[in-house]
Amino acid sequence: MADAQLPPGWSLQQIRDVSGDKEAVALDLNRTVKWVDRPGAPNEVLHPEIILGFHSLCLVKPVDDDDWYMGSLYDDGSIDCWAAYADLYEALRGL
């Protein structure tokens, strides 16, 4: 977890409180992250700055992007994102 980091101004406890997931964690960035907008469309590779894990779901904040992307966290560590939120609080509440 050397690459794991939290969003500025947020503690892990605050993230757990807002999301309702008492086991939420910051994940390392060494993984494949894709934006899968719609079936049949080409997937876009995202370059994560922050990844928060919530069991089989996660939130990804890409480099040079203010949005938070929600996605599925797979057993191999890869992530497919399928929803976007402009605000971290709303993304945490949407889990």
CYANA upper distance limits for C-alpha pairs under 8 A (distance plus 0.5 A):
  1 MET  CA     26 ALA  CA      8.39
  1 MET  CA     27 LEU  CA      6.82
  1 MET  CA     28 ASP  CA      5.45
  2 ALA  CA     28 ASP  CA      7.14
  3 ASP  CA     27 LEU  CA      8.11
  3 ASP  CA     28 ASP  CA      5.25
  3 ASP  CA     29 LEU  CA      6.32
  3 ASP  CA     30 ASN  CA      8.20
  4 ALA  CA     26 ALA  CA      5.89
  4 ALA  CA     27 LEU  CA      5.49
  4 ALA  CA     28 ASP  CA      4.78
  4 ALA  CA     29 LEU  CA      7.01
  4 ALA  CA     50 ILE  CA      7.51
  4 ALA  CA     51 ILE  CA      7.81
  5 GLN  CA     26 ALA  CA      6.49
  5 GLN  CA     27 LEU  CA      7.99
  5 GLN  CA     28 ASP  CA      8.27
  5 GLN  CA     50 ILE  CA      6.58
  5 GLN  CA     51 ILE  CA      8.20
  6 LEU  CA     10 TRP  CA      7.08
  6 LEU  CA     11 SER  CA      7.50
  6 LEU  CA     12 LEU  CA      7.73
  6 LEU  CA     26 ALA  CA      6.85
  6 LEU  CA     50 ILE  CA      7.13
  6 LEU  CA     52 LEU  CA      8.32
  7 PRO  CA     11 SER  CA      8.46
  7 PRO  CA     50 ILE  CA      7.46
 10 TRP  CA     14 GLN  CA      6.75
 10 TRP  CA     15 ILE  CA      7.36
 11 SER  CA     15 ILE  CA      6.92
 12 LEU  CA     16 ARG  CA      6.68
 12 LEU  CA     24 ALA  CA      8.04
 12 LEU  CA     25 VAL  CA      7.66
 12 LEU  CA     26 ALA  CA      8.39
 13 GLN  CA     17 ASP  CA      6.57
 14 GLN  CA     18 VAL  CA      6.65
 15 ILE  CA     19 SER  CA      6.49
 15 ILE  CA     24 ALA  CA      7.82
 15 ILE  CA     92 LEU  CA      7.88
 16 ARG  CA     20 GLY  CA      6.12
 16 ARG  CA     21 ASP  CA      5.63
 16 ARG  CA     22 LYS  CA      5.62
 16 ARG  CA     23 GLU  CA      7.56
 16 ARG  CA     24 ALA  CA      6.27
 17 ASP  CA     21 ASP  CA      7.58
 17 ASP  CA     22 LYS  CA      7.70
 18 VAL  CA     89 TYR  CA      7.75
 18 VAL  CA     92 LEU  CA      6.77
 18 VAL  CA     93 ARG  CA      6.97
 19 SER  CA     92 LEU  CA      5.28
 19 SER  CA     93 ARG  CA      6.03
 19 SER  CA     94 GLY  CA      8.49
 19 SER  CA     95 LEU  CA      7.16
 21 ASP  CA     54 PHE  CA      7.21
 23 GLU  CA     54 PHE  CA      7.47
 23 GLU  CA     55 HIS  CA      8.27
 24 ALA  CA     52 LEU  CA      7.51
 24 ALA  CA     53 GLY  CA      6.11
 24 ALA  CA     54 PHE  CA      5.40
 24 ALA  CA     55 HIS  CA      7.88
 25 VAL  CA     52 LEU  CA      6.26
 25 VAL  CA     53 GLY  CA      5.69
 25 VAL  CA     54 PHE  CA      7.40
 26 ALA  CA     50 ILE  CA      8.09
 26 ALA  CA     51 ILE  CA      6.42
 26 ALA  CA     52 LEU  CA      5.03
 26 ALA  CA     53 GLY  CA      6.53
 27 LEU  CA     50 ILE  CA      8.19
 27 LEU  CA     51 ILE  CA      5.85
 27 LEU  CA     52 LEU  CA      6.23
 27 LEU  CA     53 GLY  CA      6.66
 28 ASP  CA     51 ILE  CA      7.52
 29 LEU  CA     48 PRO  CA      6.82
 29 LEU  CA     49 GLU  CA      7.68
 29 LEU  CA     50 ILE  CA      7.57
 29 LEU  CA     51 ILE  CA      7.24
 31 ARG  CA     77 GLY  CA      6.58
 31 ARG  CA     78 SER  CA      6.09
 31 ARG  CA     79 ILE  CA      8.16
 32 THR  CA     45 VAL  CA      8.16
 32 THR  CA     77 GLY  CA      7.98
 32 THR  CA     78 SER  CA      5.35
 32 THR  CA     79 ILE  CA      6.75
 33 VAL  CA     45 VAL  CA      6.47
 33 VAL  CA     46 LEU  CA      5.89
 33 VAL  CA     47 HIS  CA      7.51
 33 VAL  CA     48 PRO  CA      7.89
 33 VAL  CA     78 SER  CA      6.48
 33 VAL  CA     79 ILE  CA      5.22
 33 VAL  CA     80 ASP  CA      6.52
 33 VAL  CA     81 CYS  CA      7.86
 34 LYS  CA     43 ASN  CA      6.63
 34 LYS  CA     44 GLU  CA      5.99
 34 LYS  CA     45 VAL  CA      4.99
 34 LYS  CA     46 LEU  CA      5.95
 34 LYS  CA     79 ILE  CA      6.79
 34 LYS  CA     80 ASP  CA      5.48
 34 LYS  CA     81 CYS  CA      6.48
 35 TRP  CA     43 ASN  CA      6.17
 35 TRP  CA     44 GLU  CA      5.59
 35 TRP  CA     45 VAL  CA      6.82
 35 TRP  CA     46 LEU  CA      7.12
 35 TRP  CA     80 ASP  CA      6.44
 35 TRP  CA     81 CYS  CA      5.23
 35 TRP  CA     82 TRP  CA      6.70
 36 VAL  CA     41 ALA  CA      8.04
 36 VAL  CA     42 PRO  CA      7.99
 36 VAL  CA     43 ASN  CA      5.55
 36 VAL  CA     44 GLU  CA      7.37
 36 VAL  CA     80 ASP  CA      6.70
 36 VAL  CA     81 CYS  CA      6.36
 36 VAL  CA     82 TRP  CA      6.04
 37 ASP  CA     41 ALA  CA      7.38
 37 ASP  CA     43 ASN  CA      7.55
 37 ASP  CA     81 CYS  CA      8.37
 37 ASP  CA     82 TRP  CA      6.39
 37 ASP  CA     83 ALA  CA      8.45
 38 ARG  CA     82 TRP  CA      8.48
 46 LEU  CA     62 PRO  CA      6.65
 47 HIS  CA     62 PRO  CA      5.80
 47 HIS  CA     63 VAL  CA      6.39
 48 PRO  CA     60 VAL  CA      6.72
 48 PRO  CA     61 LYS  CA      6.27
 48 PRO  CA     62 PRO  CA      4.58
 48 PRO  CA     63 VAL  CA      6.17
 49 GLU  CA     60 VAL  CA      8.08
 49 GLU  CA     61 LYS  CA      6.19
 49 GLU  CA     62 PRO  CA      5.58
 49 GLU  CA     63 VAL  CA      5.48
 50 ILE  CA     60 VAL  CA      6.33
 50 ILE  CA     61 LYS  CA      5.63
 50 ILE  CA     62 PRO  CA      7.37
 51 ILE  CA     58 CYS  CA      7.35
 51 ILE  CA     59 LEU  CA      6.23
 51 ILE  CA     60 VAL  CA      5.08
 51 ILE  CA     61 LYS  CA      6.96
 52 LEU  CA     58 CYS  CA      5.94
 52 LEU  CA     59 LEU  CA      5.65
 52 LEU  CA     60 VAL  CA      7.02
 53 GLY  CA     57 LEU  CA      6.75
 53 GLY  CA     58 CYS  CA      4.94
 53 GLY  CA     59 LEU  CA      7.17
 53 GLY  CA     73 LEU  CA      8.29
 54 PHE  CA     58 CYS  CA      5.95
 55 HIS  CA     73 LEU  CA      8.21
 56 SER  CA     72 SER  CA      6.36
 56 SER  CA     73 LEU  CA      5.45
 56 SER  CA     74 TYR  CA      7.30
 57 LEU  CA     70 MET  CA      7.66
 57 LEU  CA     71 GLY  CA      6.18
 57 LEU  CA     72 SER  CA      5.18
 57 LEU  CA     73 LEU  CA      5.81
 57 LEU  CA     95 LEU  CA      8.16
 58 CYS  CA     70 MET  CA      6.24
 58 CYS  CA     71 GLY  CA      5.96
 58 CYS  CA     72 SER  CA      6.76
 58 CYS  CA     73 LEU  CA      6.68
 58 CYS  CA     79 ILE  CA      8.39
 59 LEU  CA     68 TRP  CA      6.70
 59 LEU  CA     69 TYR  CA      5.91
 59 LEU  CA     70 MET  CA      5.10
 59 LEU  CA     71 GLY  CA      6.96
 59 LEU  CA     91 ALA  CA      8.03
 60 VAL  CA     68 TRP  CA      6.02
 60 VAL  CA     69 TYR  CA      5.49
 60 VAL  CA     70 MET  CA      6.95
 60 VAL  CA     71 GLY  CA      8.35
 61 LYS  CA     65 ASP  CA      7.49
 61 LYS  CA     66 ASP  CA      7.54
 61 LYS  CA     67 ASP  CA      6.83
 61 LYS  CA     68 TRP  CA      5.30
 61 LYS  CA     69 TYR  CA      6.91
 62 PRO  CA     66 ASP  CA      8.07
 62 PRO  CA     67 ASP  CA      8.09
 62 PRO  CA     68 TRP  CA      7.97
 66 ASP  CA     86 ALA  CA      7.30
 67 ASP  CA     84 ALA  CA      6.96
 67 ASP  CA     85 TYR  CA      6.10
 67 ASP  CA     86 ALA  CA      5.09
 67 ASP  CA     87 ASP  CA      7.18
 67 ASP  CA     88 LEU  CA      8.43
 68 TRP  CA     84 ALA  CA      6.13
 68 TRP  CA     85 TYR  CA      5.62
 68 TRP  CA     86 ALA  CA      6.73
 68 TRP  CA     87 ASP  CA      7.30
 68 TRP  CA     88 LEU  CA      6.80
 68 TRP  CA     91 ALA  CA      7.34
 69 TYR  CA     81 CYS  CA      6.41
 69 TYR  CA     82 TRP  CA      7.67
 69 TYR  CA     83 ALA  CA      6.16
 69 TYR  CA     84 ALA  CA      4.89
 69 TYR  CA     85 TYR  CA      6.81
 69 TYR  CA     91 ALA  CA      8.44
 70 MET  CA     81 CYS  CA      5.80
 70 MET  CA     82 TRP  CA      6.68
 70 MET  CA     83 ALA  CA      5.66
 70 MET  CA     84 ALA  CA      6.61
 70 MET  CA     85 TYR  CA      8.35
 70 MET  CA     91 ALA  CA      7.80
 71 GLY  CA     79 ILE  CA      6.76
 71 GLY  CA     80 ASP  CA      5.74
 71 GLY  CA     81 CYS  CA      4.19
 71 GLY  CA     82 TRP  CA      6.04
 71 GLY  CA     83 ALA  CA      7.36
 72 SER  CA     79 ILE  CA      6.02
 72 SER  CA     80 ASP  CA      5.92
 72 SER  CA     81 CYS  CA      6.87
 73 LEU  CA     77 GLY  CA      6.81
 73 LEU  CA     78 SER  CA      6.56
 73 LEU  CA     79 ILE  CA      5.25
 73 LEU  CA     80 ASP  CA      7.51
 74 TYR  CA     78 SER  CA      6.00
 74 TYR  CA     79 ILE  CA      6.70
 84 ALA  CA     91 ALA  CA      8.35
 85 TYR  CA     90 GLU  CA      7.33
 85 TYR  CA     91 ALA  CA      6.12
 86 ALA  CA     90 GLU  CA      8.32
 86 ALA  CA     91 ALA  CA      8.41
 87 ASP  CA     91 ALA  CA      6.78
 88 LEU  CA     92 LEU  CA      6.60
 89 TYR  CA     93 ARG  CA      6.77
 90 GLU  CA     94 GLY  CA      6.59
 91 ALA  CA     95 LEU  CA      7.17
